[in-house]
Amino acid sequence: MGNTANHLSLCVSQSSRKTRRERPYVSRPFWQYQYENHLNISTHMSSDSQIREISPRRLLPIMNVDILNVYRDCPFCLKLLFEPTSTLCGHTFCLLCMERFILTSERVLQCPICRDDLNYLRSSSSHLKTNAILHNLFRQQYEKEYEIRRIETENERKQIIKKRFIIGNTHQLLSCDYDYTRHEWTLFVKLNNDDQDDISQYIKQVTINLHPTFTPSQVILDKSPFCLTRIGWGVFTIYFTIEFHPQWKKSDFRTSWFLSFANTGNQKRIEIEFQKPTDDINNDEMS
């Protein structure tokens, strides 16, 4: 009986150790520090903010201030981190800087520090969350400077216009013979369906580069609707450049689209930021 009890106790002990080892890693701060109760800190929601608040009085980091000064600046804007958001690879950036980085990265999205894959942020960029611990730590340690950064960020957001464009093609099968198949397709660039603005207010022209077998192989669309219809037998990648009106002071946007002959076609959405013209900003301030 005694041996059985000892064996059972040993199994339970081993099971407990195994459970502790396999517990998932919850937090990954960008420097080593500890605070009371191992993250079991009482939290509350601020009435004027959506950021999850942690009482600075309960936050007890054990760290060197010099280390904090090393990590305090955003790698993008080189200013004090405001609304810091952390990636899975452990690097931290300003929330606004990260949003812009996601919008301006055309293809593979990689961390600018370690080149880790960040493509998971494309589908969740609108749900980026502020690191509440760092937010409160910076706000407490750099109170005046953090308030200046808050005002700067609010002013920047007021000057930004975000527009969602749709790029894709429609498709129709014209004939399907054994020796010859013909498809009619229309490439298009347009604003999101629920956007009432005129696309020609933003886009000056679109330069489309087709397969060399088409004549002409380069087509320039200088007025809306920005669409091009052709008839062909196969799919290929279309490269094109979107040029914006000078008032937006925005560089050309280069992208590509692989033709889709599946059913009626396909499309993708891209979001582009525009800086409000100076006149519009002045009008907003006066109002």
C-alpha positions, 0 to 999 in steps of 0.5 A: 500500500505504501509503495502504491501511494508513493508511486501515485504521489510521484506521478502527480508530481511529474504531471504537475511539473509537465503542466508548468513546463507546457504553459504557453508564454503569455508576455514578451516585453522588450526589456527584462523587468518584473512587477508585483504578482507576475502580471496579476495587476488590477486594471480598469478602463479609462472613461476617455480612452479605449486603452486598457489602463493599469494603475501606475502605483501598482506598476513596479518595474525593477530596471535601470533608467538608462535601459529605459532611455535606450528603448524609449524611441520609436525606430520609425519616427525616432521620437518617444514611443506613443501608444506603443504596440508590440509585434510577436517578434518582440519589437515595439513601435508607435501605433500610428507609425505601424499603421502607416508601415502596413499601408505602405508595404506593397508585398512581403511585410517584415519587421524592420528590425529583425526581418521577421514575418509580419504578414499576419498584421495585414488582416488585423491592422485595424485591430492593433492594440496599444501595449498598456504596460508600456503606455502607462510606464512611458506616461509616468516616466516621461509625463510632459514629453508624452503629453506633447507626443499625444498632441502631435499624434492627434494633429497628424491623424486630423491631417490624414485621409484614408481611401480604400481602392479596389483593384481587379478584373471582371471576366467573361468566356467568349468561346471555348473550342478545342483549338482556340479559347477566348476570354474577355476581361476588364481591368479596373481601379475604383474606390470602395463601393460605399465611398461617394467621392469621385476617384478622379479627385485623387488619381491623375492617371494609371499606366498599365503594362500588358503582356508584349503580345498585346498592341499597344503593350502600354496603355495610359488611362487619364480619366475615370473610369479607370478601366481597360477591356481586352480579349485574350486566351491566357492569364498573366501578371499586369504591372501598373502605376497609379499617379496622383494629382500634385495637390496630394504630394504623394509619390506614384503607387506601383502594384500588380494584378494577376488576371483571374479567369475564375467565374466572373473575375476577382479583386483585392482591396488596398488602403492608401493614405493622403495628406490633407491639402493645406487649405483643407487643414486651415478650414478645419482649424477655423471651423 
